[in-house]
Amino acid sequence: MTIPETNKPDTVKTEKRQWMYPVVRQGKLYRYRSWLSYFFLVLFFAGPYLRIHGNPVFLFNIMERRFVILGQVFWPQDFFLFVLGMLALVVGIVLFTIAFGRIFCGWICPQTIFMEMVFRKIEIWIEGDAKQRRKLDEGPWTTEKKFKKSSKHILFMLLSFIIANTFLAYITGSENLFKIVTEPVAEHLSGFVSIWIFTGVFYLVYSQAREIVCTVICPYGRLQGVFTDRHTLMVAYNYLRGEPRGKRSRQQIEAPKGDCVDCGLCVDVCPTGIDIRQGTQLECINCTACIDACNQVMEKINREINLIGFYSEETITKKTKPRFTARMAGYSSVMFLLFSVLAYFVLQRSDIDLTVLRSAGLLYQEQPGGYISNIYNADIINKTNRSQHISLVADDPAIKIKYIQPTGTLAKEESNKITFFLLVPASHIHSVKTDIKLKAVQGNKVLGNATTTFIGPIN
């Protein structure tokens, strides 16, 4: 029967989100994942306060265009290094995904770590296990429910506030964060507003959005279909061994069925609510919760574990070992090349950045003593975390430098602009344009080099 157009159900308005109540089974992989998560959590909260040679471990100050990675300060002039590093990182992630699927999401991604190892545990502590949480949500608003819900959301908001402060410390630095927190709001209005915006975002993500971030919002998850293939190791159900599935007891081990007893526990523990037995799905974050749950069942019925495990389509169908494919080799080569180039340029970085430009619109000046002069402007950036007294020296000892604005002492991570004359003996000029090499030195130590052009009359 054809339903009249006006009587068709409005699926958009009637569809409701299915709230997840994943069961937690503490198997071997869950314990490994917990310890790894605790390590990352300690690293995340301690990161803004750790120092290497006086610099933070990581700082991404976009407003001041100052970046610090593993204690190394990168200036806007080093932006190409940042691009190279990001390219190498992206290729590395693609390679890792081709080899191991979405395991990054389940084991390393901050979203999963905070959701499953922090916020979920708080929720279980206050509201109980999966059945108790579902019953509480479906029940009326009793005094107990109001107390539990308000307690949970207050803790969620408090924790989101702490995460927001730490996140902001990676952007502004821990010293600036301390000022934002301790000094009057009017003096740090943008910082104050940023903290509460971040707090609101984190609270909504972990109290409301939850698995939707992984299944719908995250672009990395949507690209799995492009990256993975039949050689990719990922959490998968060995359907050749498990099917046909069906209920069985310990006394029915000889029944003509597969190893899957269709208990449904692999679905109950899944934080995104998928059934891994239906094949590889984009929503699977490879958290391995279903492996732990299934292994516990297999052990109870005296069956071999890892009915659900790390498999590729090829290892299941051909029963072969995982192999390093040509595709993986290609991405490995590209990543190795990018990291090699990056390492070369990082090792070649000098302590200062010296840029010298001849003043535009001026030719040359004749000076007493048979010298010809040009006027120059220079930008000097001290990339180190210590003060340096810098002076300029020409490679040719016959060339003199006369400062209009001397270099002086540069404080750590500061820049300075200077103006000076280069005086070249007229007898040393043999072409209209002559390349002059300059060195920035502190004592006898050469800190940087630059080459500029000198214009003078030909003798």
N, C-alpha and C positions, 0 to 999 in steps of 0.2 A: 504494500500500500504506500502510495506517495503521500508524504506529509505536506500539507499546505505550507507555503513559505512563511506565513505569519505564525504558524503553530510550531515551527521547528525550535528545539531547545537552544537557548543561548549558552553555548559551551563556555564562552569567555567569562560570562557572569556567574555561571553555576560551578565552574571548576574551582576547587579549593586545593591549597597546597597540602600535600601529605606530610605531616610533621614526623621527623625521624626520632625513633627511640632505640638506638642501637644497643644491643647487649654487649657487655664487656667481658671477654674471656682472656684471662691472663696466662697465655701460653708462652713458649720460649721466645718467639719473635716479638711478642708484645713487651716482654721484659727488655730485650735488646733495644727495641724502639724507645722505650721509656728512658733508659740510660742515655741513649744518644740525644733524646729531647732535652734531658736535664743538662747535658753538656752544652747544647746550643742555647738554652735559656740562660745559663750562667754567663756564657759568652756574650749574649745579646745585652743583658743588663749591666755587665761589667765593662763592655766595650768602650763606651764614651769616656771612661775614667782610666783606662789603661794607656800607658805612654811608652813610646819607643824613641829614645834620644830626645825626650821632652815633647814630642809630638804625639797627638792621639793616634790610635791604631787605624781608625777610620773616621773621616770627616768629609761630608759632602755639602759644603757651604755654597749653594748655588747662587745666593744673593751676592756674595763677595767673590764668586768665581775662584774659590780656594778648595782644593781637594787634597785629602791626605789618605794614602793607602799604605798600610803597614809601616807607618811612620815617615813615609816619603811624601814631601809636599809637591804637589803638581799645580803649576800656574797656568793661566790661559795660554801661554806660549807652549805649554806641554799638551795642549788639547789633542794633538794627533796621537800622543801616547795613550790617552784615555780612550780614543776611538779604536786604536789597535787592541787595547785590552778588552774593550767591550766586544769587538769582533771575535777575538780568540775565545772569549767566554761564551758567546752565542754558538760558535762552532762546537765548542766543548759540550754545551748542553744538548745540541742536536746529536752529536756522536753518542753521548750518554743515553739519550732517548732511543736512538736506533738500536743500541745494544741492550738496554734494560727497561725500555718503556717508561712508564710514568712513576717509577719508584721514587724519584725525587719528590713528587707530591706527597707521598705517604710517609716519607721518612725524614725529609730535610726542610720542606716548605714551611715557613713560619706560620702560615694560615693553619695547616694541619696540626703543627706542634702546639700552638696556643689553643686551638679548638679541642683537640682530643686529649691533650695531656694537662691542660690547665682548666679551661672553662668547663669541659665535660665532667672533669673530676669534681669540680665545685658543685656542679648541678647534681651529680650522683650523691655527693656528701649531704646535700640539703634535702633533695627530693626523693632519693632512693634509687633503686634499680629501674630497668626499663619498664617493667609492669607497673611499678608504683608511680613512675612519672606519667605514664599514659593515663592511669586511673585518676591521678591528681588533676591533670589537664581536663579530663572529661567530666570531672565532678563539679558540684556547685561551689560557689565562692564562700567556703566556710572560713572560720577564724584561722584554722591551721593552714589552709591554702593561702590565705592572704599573707600570713606570717612567712611561710616558706618562699612564696613568689617575691615578696618585697625584700627578704634577706638575700635571695639569689641575685636580684637585679642591682641591689646596692653594692654587693661584692663585685659583680660584673662591671659596674660603673667605676668603682674604685680601682679595679685592676686595669681597666681601659685607660684611666687617668695616668696610672704609673707607666703603662706602655707608651702612651702619648708623650709623656715627658722624656722617656728614654729615646724614643724615635726623634724627637726634636733635638735632643742632645747630639745626635749624629749629624744634624744639619747645621746647628748654630755653634756647637761645641759645649762641653760641660760647664765651662766658665760662664758663658753667656746664659746658659740655662739657669745657673745659680742666681745670676742677676735678675732674670725674669721672675723667678720664684720669690726672691727676697726683697727686691726693690719695689717702689710704688708702681701700680699698674699703668699709670699715665706715662711713665718713662719707657715702658716696653709693651705698648698696646698691641702691636702686631704679634709679638711673641705670645702674649696672654690669649689673644683670639685664636692663634694657631693651636695652642694646647687644647683648647676646648673643642675646636673643629676636629682635631685628631681623636680626641676622647670620644666625641659623638660617633665618628666613623667606626672606630674600633668597637664601640659598644653595639652599634647596629650590626656590624659584621658577625660578632660572636654571639649575640643574643637573638638575632632575627635571620640574617642572611644564611649563615652557617654553610651547609654543603652546597648551597646555590652558587657560592663563590667559586667552588671547584667545578661544578657541573655546567654552569651557564656563563659566569662572568669571566673566568680566567681564560685568556687567549691560548695559553700553553696547552691546556686540556683539549681545546678545539683543534689543535694541530697534530694530535696524536695519529690521526688517520694518514697524515702525510709522512710522518717520520717512521712509523713502525711498519714492519713487514713480517713475513712468515718466519724470519730468522730471529726476531726480537724476543728476548726473554722477558716475560712479564707474568704476573699472577694469573694463572689459567687453570681451568678444570680439565683434567685428563678424561675426556668423554669416552675414549676407547676402553678405558678401564672402569669408568663409573657407570656406564649405561649397559643394559637398561636398569634404571634406578628403581628402588622399591623398598618397602619396609622389610626388615628382617630382625631376627633375634640371634643370640650367640649360638643357639642350637641349629640355626638354619644356614650355616656357612656354606653348605653344599648346594643351596638353592641356585637355580640357573638365572641369577641376576648379577648386575654389575656391583661394584663395591659401594656405590652411593646408596645410602639407606633412606634418602629423601627426608631427612630430619628437618631440613630447612634452617639449620643453625647458621649456615654460611650467609644466608640472607638476613637473619636476625642481627648478626654482628656488624653488618656492612653500614658504615656511616653515611653512605649515599643511597642506600636502599636498593641496590641492584642484586640480581641473581647471577652470580658468576658462572653458573652452569649453562647459561644461555649464550655463552661465548664472550669474546673480547668486546668490551663496551667503553665508550669514551668517558663515561661517568666513573669508571674504576680508577681510584687514586693509588692503587697498589699498596695499601696500608698493611696488607697481609693478615688482617684480623680473621678473614675467612680460612686462611691456612691453619692458624692456631686452633680455631673452632673445629675444623674438619679433622685435624690430627688427633684431637682429644676424643672424637667419636670413633675414629679408626682404631685407636688404641683400646678402647672399651670393647670393641667387637673383634679384637685380635686380627685386624687387617693391616696391611702395610700402610704406613703413613704417606703423606704427600699426594693424596688423590687430587687435592688442590695444591699447587706449588708453583715454582718458577719454571715455566715451560715456554717454548716457542711452538708455533704450529708444526714446525718441522720435527722437533724432538718428540712430539706426541704421535704424529702420523708415521714417521720413519724410525722412531725410537733410536735416534742418534744423539750424539753429544753436541752441545752448542759449538758453533764455529765462528771464527773471525772472517767475516765476508769481505768481498772487494769493496763494497759500499763503505763499510767501517774503515777499511784501510785508506780509502780516499779521504774521508773526513779527518782521520788521524793525521794524514800527511799535511792537510791544510792547517790543522790546529798546531801541529809541530812547527810549521813554517811561520805562522803568525806569532807564536810565543818566542821563537828564535829571533825574529825581527824586533819584537818588543823588548826582549832581554838585551839585545845589542844596543838599542837606543837608550834604555834605562841606564846601562853601564857607562854609556858615553855622556850621560848628563853631567854638566859641570855644576860647581857650587854657586855660580852666578850666571845670570843671563845678560849678555852685553849686546846692545844694538846701537850702531853708530851710523848716522846719516849726515851727509853734507848739507849745509843750509841752502835752501832753494833760493834762486834769484841772484845769488852772488857768485862772481867768478873767482878771482884771486886778488891778493894784495901784495904789493912789494914791500918788504920789510928791511930795516937796516941790517947790514952785515952780509948782504947778498942772499937773503932768504925770501922765499915766496910762501905766502900763507893762505890757507882756506879755513873757513869757520865751520864747526860741526856741532851737532847736538847728539847726545847719547843717553840711552835709557839703561840703567844698571839695576838689576833685581838680585837681592841677596836671598838665595833659596834655602840657606841653612838656618838652623835655630840658634845661631850665635852672631854677635856683632863682628863686622869685618871692616878694617881700614883699607880701602881699595884705591889704587892709583893706576893710571894708564901709562904704558910704555910701548914705543914703536919698535918693531923688529930691527929696523935700520937705526943704529945708534947715532947717526948724523941728523936724524929727524928730532926736532924739539916739540914739546907740548907746552902751550901757554894757556892756563885755565882762566876762564871768565867766572865760572862757577865751579869750584873744586869738588872732587868726589866726596871727601871727608869720610866719616865713619857711618856705615850703614848698619842699622839695628837688624835683628833677626827678622827674616821674612818681610823686609821693607824694600821699596824701590826708590830710586833717585834719578833726577834728570840733571844733566850737566851740559855746559857749553864751553868749548875750548877751541884754540887755534892749533893747527898743525903747521909747523914751520919746516919747510924742506929747502935745503941749499939749492939755489938755482942751477948749479952745476950738475945736480943729480937728476934733473928733469930732462927726459929724452923723448917724451911724447906728450900729447895734449892731456891724456888721461893716464894716471899712474895708480896702480893698486898699492895701497898701504895696509900693512898688517899691524894690528894693535893687540896688545895683551893687557888684561886686567890682572894686576898682581897685588899680593899682600906680602911684603918682604920679598923673599926670593921665590915664593910659591905662585905659580901661574894658576889663576882661578877661572879664566875664560879668554876666548879669542874672538876677534871680529876683523873683517876686511872691509875697507871703504875705498872710495875713489878720490884721487887728488887731481885738481886741474891747474895747469900752469903753462907758462910760455916755453916753447921748445928752444933750447940753446943750439 
